[in-house]
Amino acid sequence: MKKDKVKVIDDVWTEDHIRTFLTVRPHDNSDQNFHMLLKAYQSMRAEDFKLFVDFFRAEDRQVNATGLDGRSVLDIVLEHRHGTDYADILRAAGATQ
């Protein structure tokens, strides 16, 4: 059976697309700031994530917000072997452990 969709790799994200993550809201009782950062981290390449974090901070949002389990996005990123660039971006924006 032939696939009907072509996989798109390294699609270019516009600033408007990146800004849409500022409207992402959790479906549980988790912190909105945490949820936005986590979804952006899970969805974006490092260079797009950096731009998102700049927009995020411009709205005076909290990079140290935590999820329901008490972990921050930085805590989660540091558990991933390819998270170094993302961790550096978060630290540069003021994230701490």
N, CA, C and O atoms as a CHARMM CRD file, in Angstrom:
* protein
*
  388
    1    1 MET  N      0.83400  -1.17100   0.00000 PROA 1      0.00000
    2    1 MET  CA     0.00000   0.00000   0.00000 PROA 1      0.00000
    3    1 MET  C      0.88700   1.24500   0.00000 PROA 1      0.00000
    4    1 MET  O      1.84600   1.32200   0.76800 PROA 1      0.00000
    5    2 LYS  N      0.58200   2.19200  -0.83200 PROA 2      0.00000
    6    2 LYS  CA     1.37700   3.40700  -0.98000 PROA 2      0.00000
    7    2 LYS  C      0.93300   4.46800   0.02300 PROA 2      0.00000
    8    2 LYS  O     -0.25900   4.67100   0.25100 PROA 2      0.00000
    9    3 LYS  N      1.91600   5.13800   0.61300 PROA 3      0.00000
   10    3 LYS  CA     1.60100   6.23500   1.51600 PROA 3      0.00000
   11    3 LYS  C      1.05300   7.40400   0.71400 PROA 3      0.00000
   12    3 LYS  O      1.52200   7.68400  -0.38900 PROA 3      0.00000
   13    4 ASP  N      0.05900   8.08600   1.27300 PROA 4      0.00000
   14    4 ASP  CA    -0.52800   9.21000   0.55500 PROA 4      0.00000
   15    4 ASP  C     -0.00900  10.57200   1.01900 PROA 4      0.00000
   16    4 ASP  O     -0.39500  11.60700   0.47500 PROA 4      0.00000
   17    5 LYS  N      0.85900  10.56600   2.01900 PROA 5      0.00000
   18    5 LYS  CA     1.40700  11.82500   2.51800 PROA 5      0.00000
   19    5 LYS  C      2.92400  11.75400   2.52000 PROA 5      0.00000
   20    5 LYS  O      3.51400  10.71000   2.79900 PROA 5      0.00000
   21    6 VAL  N      3.53300  12.86500   2.21000 PROA 6      0.00000
   22    6 VAL  CA     4.98400  12.95700   2.22200 PROA 6      0.00000
   23    6 VAL  C      5.41200  13.54100   3.55000 PROA 6      0.00000
   24    6 VAL  O      4.85200  14.54100   4.00000 PROA 6      0.00000
   25    7 LYS  N      6.39600  12.93000   4.17900 PROA 7      0.00000
   26    7 LYS  CA     6.90600  13.43700   5.43700 PROA 7      0.00000
   27    7 LYS  C      7.70400  14.71200   5.17100 PROA 7      0.00000
   28    7 LYS  O      8.56900  14.74500   4.29600 PROA 7      0.00000
   29    8 VAL  N      7.40200  15.75900   5.94000 PROA 8      0.00000
   30    8 VAL  CA     8.09900  17.03400   5.78500 PROA 8      0.00000
   31    8 VAL  C      9.10600  17.15800   6.91900 PROA 8      0.00000
   32    8 VAL  O      8.75100  17.08000   8.09500 PROA 8      0.00000
   33    9 ILE  N     10.35100  17.34900   6.55100 PROA 9      0.00000
   34    9 ILE  CA    11.42500  17.48800   7.53500 PROA 9      0.00000
   35    9 ILE  C     12.00800  18.88400   7.40800 PROA 9      0.00000
   36    9 ILE  O     12.17700  19.40100   6.30300 PROA 9      0.00000
   37   10 ASP  N     12.31600  19.49100   8.55300 PROA 10     0.00000
   38   10 ASP  CA    12.91200  20.82400   8.60900 PROA 10     0.00000
   39   10 ASP  C     12.02700  21.87900   7.95600 PROA 10     0.00000
   40   10 ASP  O     12.51200  22.77500   7.26500 PROA 10     0.00000
   41   11 ASP  N     10.73500  21.75800   8.18600 PROA 11     0.00000
   42   11 ASP  CA     9.80000  22.76600   7.70600 PROA 11     0.00000
   43   11 ASP  C     10.15500  24.09800   8.37500 PROA 11     0.00000
   44   11 ASP  O     10.45200  24.12500   9.56900 PROA 11     0.00000
   45   12 VAL  N     10.12900  25.17900   7.63400 PROA 12     0.00000
   46   12 VAL  CA    10.46000  26.49100   8.17000 PROA 12     0.00000
   47   12 VAL  C      9.25900  27.02600   8.93300 PROA 12     0.00000
   48   12 VAL  O      8.14000  27.06300   8.42100 PROA 12     0.00000
   49   13 TRP  N      9.51300  27.43700  10.16400 PROA 13     0.00000
   50   13 TRP  CA     8.46200  27.99400  10.99800 PROA 13     0.00000
   51   13 TRP  C      8.52900  29.51300  10.91800 PROA 13     0.00000
   52   13 TRP  O      9.60400  30.09700  11.05600 PROA 13     0.00000
   53   14 THR  N      7.40200  30.14500  10.69900 PROA 14     0.00000
   54   14 THR  CA     7.35300  31.60000  10.68900 PROA 14     0.00000
   55   14 THR  C      7.22400  32.10400  12.12400 PROA 14     0.00000
   56   14 THR  O      6.89000  31.34500  13.03400 PROA 14     0.00000
   57   15 GLU  N      7.49200  33.39300  12.31000 PROA 15     0.00000
   58   15 GLU  CA     7.32300  33.98000  13.63700 PROA 15     0.00000
   59   15 GLU  C      5.88000  33.85500  14.10600 PROA 15     0.00000
   60   15 GLU  O      5.62800  33.60800  15.28500 PROA 15     0.00000
   61   16 ASP  N      4.93600  34.02500  13.19200 PROA 16     0.00000
   62   16 ASP  CA     3.52100  33.90300  13.55800 PROA 16     0.00000
   63   16 ASP  C      3.19200  32.49800  14.04100 PROA 16     0.00000
   64   16 ASP  O      2.44700  32.32700  15.00700 PROA 16     0.00000
   65   17 HSD  N      3.74300  31.49800  13.37300 PROA 17     0.00000
   66   17 HSD  CA     3.50500  30.11200  13.80300 PROA 17     0.00000
   67   17 HSD  C      4.10000  29.88200  15.18600 PROA 17     0.00000
   68   17 HSD  O      3.46900  29.25900  16.04000 PROA 17     0.00000
   69   18 ILE  N      5.29400  30.37600  15.40700 PROA 18     0.00000
   70   18 ILE  CA     5.94200  30.22400  16.71500 PROA 18     0.00000
   71   18 ILE  C      5.12300  30.92600  17.79500 PROA 18     0.00000
   72   18 ILE  O      4.95800  30.39300  18.89300 PROA 18     0.00000
   73   19 ARG  N      4.61700  32.10500  17.49500 PROA 19     0.00000
   74   19 ARG  CA     3.81000  32.86200  18.47300 PROA 19     0.00000
   75   19 ARG  C      2.51900  32.13000  18.84300 PROA 19     0.00000
   76   19 ARG  O      1.97900  32.36300  19.92500 PROA 19     0.00000
   77   20 THR  N      2.01800  31.26400  17.98800 PROA 20     0.00000
   78   20 THR  CA     0.78200  30.55400  18.31900 PROA 20     0.00000
   79   20 THR  C      0.93600  29.69800  19.57300 PROA 20     0.00000
   80   20 THR  O     -0.05300  29.39200  20.23800 PROA 20     0.00000
   81   21 PHE  N      2.14600  29.31800  19.89600 PROA 21     0.00000
   82   21 PHE  CA     2.37200  28.52800  21.10100 PROA 21     0.00000
   83   21 PHE  C      2.12800  29.34600  22.36800 PROA 21     0.00000
   84   21 PHE  O      1.99400  28.77600  23.45000 PROA 21     0.00000
   85   22 LEU  N      2.06900  30.67000  22.25000 PROA 22     0.00000
   86   22 LEU  CA     1.73900  31.51100  23.39900 PROA 22     0.00000
   87   22 LEU  C      0.25600  31.42200  23.75500 PROA 22     0.00000
   88   22 LEU  O     -0.16400  31.92300  24.79800 PROA 22     0.00000
   89   23 THR  N     -0.52300  30.79600  22.90500 PROA 23     0.00000
   90   23 THR  CA    -1.95500  30.64400  23.16900 PROA 23     0.00000
   91   23 THR  C     -2.32000  29.23600  23.59600 PROA 23     0.00000
   92   23 THR  O     -3.48600  28.95900  23.87500 PROA 23     0.00000
   93   24 VAL  N     -1.34500  28.34600  23.65200 PROA 24     0.00000
   94   24 VAL  CA    -1.58800  26.95800  24.05300 PROA 24     0.00000
   95   24 VAL  C     -1.97000  26.93600  25.53400 PROA 24     0.00000
   96   24 VAL  O     -1.30100  27.54500  26.36800 PROA 24     0.00000
   97   25 ARG  N     -3.03300  26.24100  25.83800 PROA 25     0.00000
   98   25 ARG  CA    -3.51200  26.13900  27.22000 PROA 25     0.00000
   99   25 ARG  C     -3.60900  24.67500  27.62600 PROA 25     0.00000
  100   25 ARG  O     -3.92600  23.81500  26.80400 PROA 25     0.00000
  101   26 PRO  N     -3.33300  24.39500  28.90600 PROA 26     0.00000
  102   26 PRO  CA    -3.41200  23.01200  29.38500 PROA 26     0.00000
  103   26 PRO  C     -4.85500  22.54300  29.52000 PROA 26     0.00000
  104   26 PRO  O     -5.76900  23.34600  29.70400 PROA 26     0.00000
  105   27 HSD  N     -5.04100  21.24200  29.42600 PROA 27     0.00000
  106   27 HSD  CA    -6.36500  20.65000  29.60200 PROA 27     0.00000
  107   27 HSD  C     -6.53000  20.10700  31.01600 PROA 27     0.00000
  108   27 HSD  O     -7.59100  19.59600  31.37700 PROA 27     0.00000
  109   28 ASP  N     -5.47900  20.22100  31.80500 PROA 28     0.00000
  110   28 ASP  CA    -5.56200  19.81800  33.20700 PROA 28     0.00000
  111   28 ASP  C     -5.33500  21.07800  34.05200 PROA 28     0.00000
  112   28 ASP  O     -5.50300  22.19000  33.55200 PROA 28     0.00000
  113   29 ASN  N     -4.97300  20.92400  35.26200 PROA 29     0.00000
  114   29 ASN  CA    -4.76400  22.08600  36.13700 PROA 29     0.00000
  115   29 ASN  C     -3.31400  22.53400  36.18400 PROA 29     0.00000
  116   29 ASN  O     -2.91800  23.22800  37.12100 PROA 29     0.00000
  117   30 SER  N     -2.51400  22.15600  35.19800 PROA 30     0.00000
  118   30 SER  CA    -1.10100  22.54700  35.21500 PROA 30     0.00000
  119   30 SER  C     -0.93800  24.03100  34.89000 PROA 30     0.00000
  120   30 SER  O     -1.81800  24.66000  34.30200 PROA 30     0.00000
  121   31 ASP  N      0.18100  24.55300  35.28000 PROA 31     0.00000
  122   31 ASP  CA     0.51100  25.96100  35.06200 PROA 31     0.00000
  123   31 ASP  C      0.58900  26.26700  33.56400 PROA 31     0.00000
  124   31 ASP  O      1.20200  25.51300  32.80900 PROA 31     0.00000
  125   32 GLN  N     -0.02200  27.35400  33.14000 PROA 32     0.00000
  126   32 GLN  CA    -0.02200  27.71900  31.72000 PROA 32     0.00000
  127   32 GLN  C      1.38800  27.96700  31.19200 PROA 32     0.00000
  128   32 GLN  O      1.71400  27.55900  30.07800 PROA 32     0.00000
  129   33 ASN  N      2.22200  28.63000  31.98000 PROA 33     0.00000
  130   33 ASN  CA     3.58200  28.91600  31.54000 PROA 33     0.00000
  131   33 ASN  C      4.36000  27.62400  31.31100 PROA 33     0.00000
  132   33 ASN  O      5.04900  27.47400  30.30200 PROA 33     0.00000
  133   34 PHE  N      4.24500  26.70500  32.24600 PROA 34     0.00000
  134   34 PHE  CA     4.89900  25.40500  32.11900 PROA 34     0.00000
  135   34 PHE  C      4.41200  24.68500  30.86600 PROA 34     0.00000
  136   34 PHE  O      5.20900  24.16300  30.08700 PROA 34     0.00000
  137   35 HSD  N      3.10000  24.66300  30.68300 PROA 35     0.00000
  138   35 HSD  CA     2.51100  23.95300  29.55500 PROA 35     0.00000
  139   35 HSD  C      2.97800  24.53100  28.21500 PROA 35     0.00000
  140   35 HSD  O      3.32100  23.78300  27.29900 PROA 35     0.00000
  141   36 MET  N      2.99100  25.85500  28.10400 PROA 36     0.00000
  142   36 MET  CA     3.45100  26.50700  26.86100 PROA 36     0.00000
  143   36 MET  C      4.89600  26.14800  26.55700 PROA 36     0.00000
  144   36 MET  O      5.22600  25.76900  25.43300 PROA 36     0.00000
  145   37 LEU  N      5.75300  26.26900  27.55700 PROA 37     0.00000
  146   37 LEU  CA     7.17700  25.96400  27.35900 PROA 37     0.00000
  147   37 LEU  C      7.38200  24.50500  26.97500 PROA 37     0.00000
  148   37 LEU  O      8.15600  24.20100  26.06700 PROA 37     0.00000
  149   38 LEU  N      6.69300  23.60600  27.66200 PROA 38     0.00000
  150   38 LEU  CA     6.85600  22.17900  27.38200 PROA 38     0.00000
  151   38 LEU  C      6.40300  21.84600  25.96800 PROA 38     0.00000
  152   38 LEU  O      7.09800  21.12300  25.25400 PROA 38     0.00000
  153   39 LYS  N      5.25800  22.35800  25.55600 PROA 39     0.00000
  154   39 LYS  CA     4.76800  22.07200  24.20500 PROA 39     0.00000
  155   39 LYS  C      5.70300  22.66000  23.14800 PROA 39     0.00000
  156   39 LYS  O      5.94000  22.03800  22.11200 PROA 39     0.00000
  157   40 ALA  N      6.22700  23.84100  23.40600 PROA 40     0.00000
  158   40 ALA  CA     7.17900  24.44700  22.46400 PROA 40     0.00000
  159   40 ALA  C      8.44100  23.59100  22.38500 PROA 40     0.00000
  160   40 ALA  O      8.93600  23.32600  21.28900 PROA 40     0.00000
  161   41 TYR  N      8.96100  23.16000  23.52100 PROA 41     0.00000
  162   41 TYR  CA    10.15400  22.31500  23.54500 PROA 41     0.00000
  163   41 TYR  C      9.91400  21.01800  22.76800 PROA 41     0.00000
  164   41 TYR  O     10.77300  20.58200  22.00100 PROA 41     0.00000
  165   42 GLN  N      8.76000  20.41100  22.96500 PROA 42     0.00000
  166   42 GLN  CA     8.45400  19.14400  22.30900 PROA 42     0.00000
  167   42 GLN  C      8.24200  19.29700  20.81100 PROA 42     0.00000
  168   42 GLN  O      8.35500  18.32000  20.07200 PROA 42     0.00000
  169   43 SER  N      7.93800  20.49700  20.35400 PROA 43     0.00000
  170   43 SER  CA     7.55200  20.70100  18.96100 PROA 43     0.00000
  171   43 SER  C      8.58800  21.39600  18.09000 PROA 43     0.00000
  172   43 SER  O      8.54400  21.27600  16.86600 PROA 43     0.00000
  173   44 MET  N      9.51100  22.11300  18.69800 PROA 44     0.00000
  174   44 MET  CA    10.37700  23.00600  17.92900 PROA 44     0.00000
  175   44 MET  C     11.83300  22.57600  17.91300 PROA 44     0.00000
  176   44 MET  O     12.32900  21.92000  18.82900 PROA 44     0.00000
  177   45 ARG  N     12.50000  22.97200  16.83100 PROA 45     0.00000
  178   45 ARG  CA    13.95800  22.86900  16.78700 PROA 45     0.00000
  179   45 ARG  C     14.51900  23.93600  17.71700 PROA 45     0.00000
  180   45 ARG  O     13.81700  24.88100  18.07600 PROA 45     0.00000
  181   46 ALA  N     15.76100  23.79100  18.10300 PROA 46     0.00000
  182   46 ALA  CA    16.37200  24.70400  19.07700 PROA 46     0.00000
  183   46 ALA  C     16.30000  26.16500  18.63900 PROA 46     0.00000
  184   46 ALA  O     15.99300  27.03300  19.45700 PROA 46     0.00000
  185   47 GLU  N     16.57300  26.45500  17.37300 PROA 47     0.00000
  186   47 GLU  CA    16.56200  27.85400  16.93100 PROA 47     0.00000
  187   47 GLU  C     15.15100  28.45000  16.98000 PROA 47     0.00000
  188   47 GLU  O     14.99300  29.63700  17.26600 PROA 47     0.00000
  189   48 ASP  N     14.13100  27.63800  16.70400 PROA 48     0.00000
  190   48 ASP  CA    12.76000  28.11400  16.81000 PROA 48     0.00000
  191   48 ASP  C     12.36200  28.26400  18.27900 PROA 48     0.00000
  192   48 ASP  O     11.65500  29.20100  18.64900 PROA 48     0.00000
  193   49 PHE  N     12.82500  27.33300  19.10400 PROA 49     0.00000
  194   49 PHE  CA    12.54800  27.39700  20.53600 PROA 49     0.00000
  195   49 PHE  C     13.15000  28.65600  21.14500 PROA 49     0.00000
  196   49 PHE  O     12.53700  29.28300  22.00900 PROA 49     0.00000
  197   50 LYS  N     14.34300  29.02600  20.70200 PROA 50     0.00000
  198   50 LYS  CA    14.97800  30.26000  21.19600 PROA 50     0.00000
  199   50 LYS  C     14.09600  31.46000  20.90400 PROA 50     0.00000
  200   50 LYS  O     13.87600  32.30000  21.77600 PROA 50     0.00000
  201   51 LEU  N     13.59500  31.54300  19.69000 PROA 51     0.00000
  202   51 LEU  CA    12.71700  32.65000  19.32100 PROA 51     0.00000
  203   51 LEU  C     11.44300  32.62000  20.16000 PROA 51     0.00000
  204   51 LEU  O     10.97200  33.66200  20.61600 PROA 51     0.00000
  205   52 PHE  N     10.88600  31.43000  20.36400 PROA 52     0.00000
  206   52 PHE  CA     9.69900  31.31500  21.20400 PROA 52     0.00000
  207   52 PHE  C      9.98500  31.82600  22.61700 PROA 52     0.00000
  208   52 PHE  O      9.19400  32.58900  23.17200 PROA 52     0.00000
  209   53 VAL  N     11.09500  31.41600  23.19100 PROA 53     0.00000
  210   53 VAL  CA    11.43800  31.83900  24.55100 PROA 53     0.00000
  211   53 VAL  C     11.59800  33.35700  24.61100 PROA 53     0.00000
  212   53 VAL  O     11.23200  33.97100  25.61400 PROA 53     0.00000
  213   54 ASP  N     12.13200  33.96600  23.57100 PROA 54     0.00000
  214   54 ASP  CA    12.22500  35.43100  23.52500 PROA 54     0.00000
  215   54 ASP  C     10.82900  36.05400  23.57400 PROA 54     0.00000
  216   54 ASP  O     10.60700  37.00800  24.31900 PROA 54     0.00000
  217   55 PHE  N      9.89000  35.52900  22.79300 PROA 55     0.00000
  218   55 PHE  CA     8.51100  36.02200  22.80700 PROA 55     0.00000
  219   55 PHE  C      7.86400  35.77800  24.17700 PROA 55     0.00000
  220   55 PHE  O      7.15800  36.63400  24.71100 PROA 55     0.00000
  221   56 PHE  N      8.12200  34.60000  24.72200 PROA 56     0.00000
  222   56 PHE  CA     7.58800  34.18300  26.01800 PROA 56     0.00000
  223   56 PHE  C      8.03000  35.15100  27.11300 PROA 56     0.00000
  224   56 PHE  O      7.21400  35.61300  27.91100 PROA 56     0.00000
  225   57 ARG  N      9.30900  35.44700  27.14300 PROA 57     0.00000
  226   57 ARG  CA     9.85800  36.36600  28.15700 PROA 57     0.00000
  227   57 ARG  C      9.38100  37.79900  27.92300 PROA 57     0.00000
  228   57 ARG  O      9.19600  38.54700  28.88300 PROA 57     0.00000
  229   58 ALA  N      9.18300  38.18800  26.67900 PROA 58     0.00000
  230   58 ALA  CA     8.69400  39.54400  26.38000 PROA 58     0.00000
  231   58 ALA  C      7.29800  39.75500  26.98200 PROA 58     0.00000
  232   58 ALA  O      6.90400  40.88700  27.25900 PROA 58     0.00000
  233   59 GLU  N      6.56400  38.67200  27.18000 PROA 59     0.00000
  234   59 GLU  CA     5.25200  38.74200  27.82800 PROA 59     0.00000
  235   59 GLU  C      5.36900  38.57300  29.33700 PROA 59     0.00000
  236   59 GLU  O      4.36200  38.41200  30.02700 PROA 59     0.00000
  237   60 ASP  N      6.60100  38.60900  29.85400 PROA 60     0.00000
  238   60 ASP  CA     6.89000  38.49600  31.28500 PROA 60     0.00000
  239   60 ASP  C      6.37200  37.19200  31.88200 PROA 60     0.00000
  240   60 ASP  O      5.88200  37.16300  33.01100 PROA 60     0.00000
  241   61 ARG  N      6.48600  36.12300  31.11200 PROA 61     0.00000
  242   61 ARG  CA     6.08500  34.80000  31.58000 PROA 61     0.00000
  243   61 ARG  C      7.22500  34.14900  32.34900 PROA 61     0.00000
  244   61 ARG  O      8.37600  34.57100  32.23700 PROA 61     0.00000
  245   62 GLN  N      6.91100  33.13300  33.12000 PROA 62     0.00000
  246   62 GLN  CA     7.85300  32.51500  34.04500 PROA 62     0.00000
  247   62 GLN  C      8.50600  31.25100  33.48400 PROA 62     0.00000
  248   62 GLN  O      7.83300  30.24500  33.25900 PROA 62     0.00000
  249   63 VAL  N      9.81700  31.30700  33.26000 PROA 63     0.00000
  250   63 VAL  CA    10.53400  30.14300  32.72100 PROA 63     0.00000
  251   63 VAL  C     10.75800  29.06700  33.77900 PROA 63     0.00000
  252   63 VAL  O     11.10600  27.93700  33.44000 PROA 63     0.00000
  253   64 ASN  N     10.56500  29.39700  35.04400 PROA 64     0.00000
  254   64 ASN  CA    10.75400  28.41700  36.11300 PROA 64     0.00000
  255   64 ASN  C      9.44400  27.80200  36.58400 PROA 64     0.00000
  256   64 ASN  O      9.41100  27.13800  37.62000 PROA 64     0.00000
  257   65 ALA  N      8.37400  28.01200  35.84400 PROA 65     0.00000
  258   65 ALA  CA     7.08700  27.41000  36.21000 PROA 65     0.00000
  259   65 ALA  C      7.23100  25.89400  36.23800 PROA 65     0.00000
  260   65 ALA  O      8.03500  25.32200  35.50200 PROA 65     0.00000
  261   66 THR  N      6.45100  25.25600  37.09100 PROA 66     0.00000
  262   66 THR  CA     6.54100  23.80800  37.23800 PROA 66     0.00000
  263   66 THR  C      5.22700  23.12900  36.88500 PROA 66     0.00000
  264   66 THR  O      4.15100  23.72700  36.92600 PROA 66     0.00000
  265   67 GLY  N      5.35800  21.86200  36.53700 PROA 67     0.00000
  266   67 GLY  CA     4.19500  21.03500  36.23000 PROA 67     0.00000
  267   67 GLY  C      3.60400  20.46500  37.50200 PROA 67     0.00000
  268   67 GLY  O      4.06200  20.76900  38.60300 PROA 67     0.00000
  269   68 LEU  N      2.60500  19.65300  37.34800 PROA 68     0.00000
  270   68 LEU  CA     1.92300  19.06000  38.49200 PROA 68     0.00000
  271   68 LEU  C      2.84500  18.19300  39.34500 PROA 68     0.00000
  272   68 LEU  O      2.60200  18.00200  40.53600 PROA 68     0.00000
  273   69 ASP  N      3.90000  17.67300  38.73300 PROA 69     0.00000
  274   69 ASP  CA     4.85000  16.83100  39.46200 PROA 69     0.00000
  275   69 ASP  C      5.98000  17.63200  40.11000 PROA 69     0.00000
  276   69 ASP  O      6.87900  17.05600  40.72200 PROA 69     0.00000
  277   70 GLY  N      5.93600  18.97300  39.97400 PROA 70     0.00000
  278   70 GLY  CA     6.94200  19.82900  40.59700 PROA 70     0.00000
  279   70 GLY  C      8.19800  20.05100  39.77700 PROA 70     0.00000
  280   70 GLY  O      9.10100  20.76900  40.20700 PROA 70     0.00000
  281   71 ARG  N      8.26700  19.44700  38.60300 PROA 71     0.00000
  282   71 ARG  CA     9.45200  19.63000  37.75500 PROA 71     0.00000
  283   71 ARG  C      9.23500  20.79600  36.79800 PROA 71     0.00000
  284   71 ARG  O      8.12200  21.03900  36.32900 PROA 71     0.00000
  285   72 SER  N     10.32700  21.51300  36.51700 PROA 72     0.00000
  286   72 SER  CA    10.28800  22.58500  35.52600 PROA 72     0.00000
  287   72 SER  C     10.61600  22.00700  34.15100 PROA 72     0.00000
  288   72 SER  O     11.02600  20.85300  34.03400 PROA 72     0.00000
  289   73 VAL  N     10.43100  22.81700  33.12300 PROA 73     0.00000
  290   73 VAL  CA    10.80200  22.36800  31.77600 PROA 73     0.00000
  291   73 VAL  C     12.30700  22.13100  31.71800 PROA 73     0.00000
  292   73 VAL  O     12.75900  21.19200  31.06300 PROA 73     0.00000
  293   74 LEU  N     13.08600  22.96900  32.39400 PROA 74     0.00000
  294   74 LEU  CA    14.53900  22.75500  32.42700 PROA 74     0.00000
  295   74 LEU  C     14.85800  21.39100  33.02900 PROA 74     0.00000
  296   74 LEU  O     15.71000  20.67500  32.50300 PROA 74     0.00000
  297   75 ASP  N     14.19500  21.01800  34.11600 PROA 75     0.00000
  298   75 ASP  CA    14.41900  19.69600  34.72200 PROA 75     0.00000
  299   75 ASP  C     14.15600  18.58300  33.70700 PROA 75     0.00000
  300   75 ASP  O     14.91800  17.62000  33.62400 PROA 75     0.00000
  301   76 ILE  N     13.09600  18.71600  32.95300 PROA 76     0.00000
  302   76 ILE  CA    12.72200  17.70300  31.95900 PROA 76     0.00000
  303   76 ILE  C     13.73800  17.66300  30.82200 PROA 76     0.00000
  304   76 ILE  O     14.17400  16.59100  30.40200 PROA 76     0.00000
  305   77 VAL  N     14.10800  18.83900  30.33100 PROA 77     0.00000
  306   77 VAL  CA    15.06000  18.93400  29.22100 PROA 77     0.00000
  307   77 VAL  C     16.39700  18.30000  29.59700 PROA 77     0.00000
  308   77 VAL  O     17.01900  17.63000  28.77200 PROA 77     0.00000
  309   78 LEU  N     16.83600  18.50500  30.81800 PROA 78     0.00000
  310   78 LEU  CA    18.12600  17.96600  31.24900 PROA 78     0.00000
  311   78 LEU  C     18.14500  16.44000  31.31000 PROA 78     0.00000
  312   78 LEU  O     19.21900  15.83900  31.36300 PROA 78     0.00000
  313   79 GLU  N     16.98700  15.81500  31.30300 PROA 79     0.00000
  314   79 GLU  CA    16.91300  14.35000  31.29300 PROA 79     0.00000
  315   79 GLU  C     17.09900  13.77400  29.89500 PROA 79     0.00000
  316   79 GLU  O     17.30900  12.57100  29.74200 PROA 79     0.00000
  317   80 HSD  N     17.02300  14.62900  28.87200 PROA 80     0.00000
  318   80 HSD  CA    17.11000  14.17200  27.48900 PROA 80     0.00000
  319   80 HSD  C     18.51700  14.36700  26.94400 PROA 80     0.00000
  320   80 HSD  O     19.11500  15.42900  27.12100 PROA 80     0.00000
  321   81 ARG  N     19.02800  13.37500  26.30300 PROA 81     0.00000
  322   81 ARG  CA    20.42200  13.44500  25.84800 PROA 81     0.00000
  323   81 ARG  C     20.63900  14.49600  24.77100 PROA 81     0.00000
  324   81 ARG  O     21.76600  14.96000  24.59800 PROA 81     0.00000
  325   82 HSD  N     19.59900  14.88900  24.04200 PROA 82     0.00000
  326   82 HSD  CA    19.73500  15.92800  23.02200 PROA 82     0.00000
  327   82 HSD  C     19.17500  17.26800  23.50400 PROA 82     0.00000
  328   82 HSD  O     18.85000  18.13500  22.69300 PROA 82     0.00000
  329   83 GLY  N     19.06300  17.43400  24.80700 PROA 83     0.00000
  330   83 GLY  CA    18.46000  18.63600  25.36200 PROA 83     0.00000
  331   83 GLY  C     19.41600  19.75900  25.68200 PROA 83     0.00000
  332   83 GLY  O     18.98400  20.80100  26.17500 PROA 83     0.00000
  333   84 THR  N     20.69200  19.58800  25.42300 PROA 84     0.00000
  334   84 THR  CA    21.69500  20.57900  25.82800 PROA 84     0.00000
  335   84 THR  C     21.42200  21.96600  25.26600 PROA 84     0.00000
  336   84 THR  O     21.45500  22.94700  26.00900 PROA 84     0.00000
  337   85 ASP  N     21.15500  22.06600  23.97300 PROA 85     0.00000
  338   85 ASP  CA    20.89500  23.38100  23.37300 PROA 85     0.00000
  339   85 ASP  C     19.65900  24.03200  23.98600 PROA 85     0.00000
  340   85 ASP  O     19.64400  25.23800  24.23100 PROA 85     0.00000
  341   86 TYR  N     18.63600  23.23900  24.23000 PROA 86     0.00000
  342   86 TYR  CA    17.40200  23.75000  24.82400 PROA 86     0.00000
  343   86 TYR  C     17.64800  24.20900  26.26800 PROA 86     0.00000
  344   86 TYR  O     17.13600  25.24500  26.69200 PROA 86     0.00000
  345   87 ALA  N     18.43000  23.43300  27.01000 PROA 87     0.00000
  346   87 ALA  CA    18.76400  23.81100  28.38200 PROA 87     0.00000
  347   87 ALA  C     19.53100  25.13000  28.39600 PROA 87     0.00000
  348   87 ALA  O     19.27100  25.99100  29.23600 PROA 87     0.00000
  349   88 ASP  N     20.46500  25.28900  27.48100 PROA 88     0.00000
  350   88 ASP  CA    21.22600  26.54200  27.39400 PROA 88     0.00000
  351   88 ASP  C     20.30800  27.73100  27.10900 PROA 88     0.00000
  352   88 ASP  O     20.48800  28.81000  27.67400 PROA 88     0.00000
  353   89 ILE  N     19.33200  27.52900  26.23700 PROA 89     0.00000
  354   89 ILE  CA    18.36700  28.59200  25.90900 PROA 89     0.00000
  355   89 ILE  C     17.55700  28.95500  27.14900 PROA 89     0.00000
  356   89 ILE  O     17.35900  30.13400  27.44300 PROA 89     0.00000
  357   90 LEU  N     17.08900  27.93700  27.87700 PROA 90     0.00000
  358   90 LEU  CA    16.30700  28.20300  29.06700 PROA 90     0.00000
  359   90 LEU  C     17.14000  28.89700  30.15600 PROA 90     0.00000
  360   90 LEU  O     16.66100  29.82100  30.81400 PROA 90     0.00000
  361   91 ARG  N     18.36200  28.45400  30.33700 PROA 91     0.00000
  362   91 ARG  CA    19.23900  29.10200  31.33900 PROA 91     0.00000
  363   91 ARG  C     19.51700  30.55300  30.96700 PROA 91     0.00000
  364   91 ARG  O     19.52200  31.42900  31.83300 PROA 91     0.00000
  365   92 ALA  N     19.74700  30.80800  29.68600 PROA 92     0.00000
  366   92 ALA  CA    20.00200  32.18200  29.24200 PROA 92     0.00000
  367   92 ALA  C     18.79000  33.07900  29.49300 PROA 92     0.00000
  368   92 ALA  O     18.92300  34.29200  29.65300 PROA 92     0.00000
  369   93 ALA  N     17.60700  32.46300  29.52600 PROA 93     0.00000
  370   93 ALA  CA    16.37400  33.22100  29.79500 PROA 93     0.00000
  371   93 ALA  C     16.06400  33.32200  31.28200 PROA 93     0.00000
  372   93 ALA  O     15.05400  33.90700  31.67300 PROA 93     0.00000
  373   94 GLY  N     16.94200  32.74500  32.11500 PROA 94     0.00000
  374   94 GLY  CA    16.78100  32.87000  33.55500 PROA 94     0.00000
  375   94 GLY  C     16.30500  31.62700  34.27800 PROA 94     0.00000
  376   94 GLY  O     16.04400  31.67800  35.48000 PROA 94     0.00000
  377   95 ALA  N     16.18400  30.51000  33.57200 PROA 95     0.00000
  378   95 ALA  CA    15.74700  29.27200  34.21500 PROA 95     0.00000
  379   95 ALA  C     16.82900  28.75200  35.14200 PROA 95     0.00000
  380   95 ALA  O     18.01700  28.81200  34.82500 PROA 95     0.00000
  381   96 THR  N     16.40500  28.23700  36.29600 PROA 96     0.00000
  382   96 THR  CA    17.32400  27.65300  37.27200 PROA 96     0.00000
  383   96 THR  C     16.74400  26.32600  37.75300 PROA 96     0.00000
  384   96 THR  O     15.57000  26.02400  37.54000 PROA 96     0.00000
  385   97 GLN  N     17.59400  25.55100  38.40200 PROA 97     0.00000
  386   97 GLN  CA    17.13600  24.27400  38.96000 PROA 97     0.00000
  387   97 GLN  C     16.91300  24.41200  40.43700 PROA 97     0.00000
  388   97 GLN  O     16.52500  23.44700  41.09600 PROA 97     0.00000
